[in-house]
């Protein structure tokens, strides 16, 4: 995982998503598509940073309550936040350029 991507837990979730543009990747280690999504996010870390987008990952096996709070029933699920508010939920693998366009 890139240094530009943070593991996020329930205790630091509100602080992590409070300001700016944030992508939260809900994933699990046993999920093949989640690992592929993680590679896409890692490879685009510099593109996200250039667009002032922070990326965080939430392991649904460790943070089940947080996943339930956002209605995550399939993974990978990406929730996009702007200044602390969820603005879009995307289920399934997403390409980096499409994610960046959601914040335009």
Secondary structure as GFF3:
##gff-version 3
##sequence-region A 1 104
A	DSSP	beta_strand	5	7	.	.	.	ID=ss1
A	DSSP	alpha_helix	10	17	.	.	.	ID=ss2
A	DSSP	beta_strand	21	27	.	.	.	ID=ss3
A	DSSP	alpha_helix	32	43	.	.	.	ID=ss4
A	DSSP	alpha_helix	45	50	.	.	.	ID=ss5
A	DSSP	beta_strand	53	59	.	.	.	ID=ss6
A	DSSP	alpha_helix	64	69	.	.	.	ID=ss7
A	DSSP	beta_strand	77	82	.	.	.	ID=ss8
A	DSSP	beta_strand	85	91	.	.	.	ID=ss9
A	DSSP	alpha_helix	96	101	.	.	.	ID=ss10
###
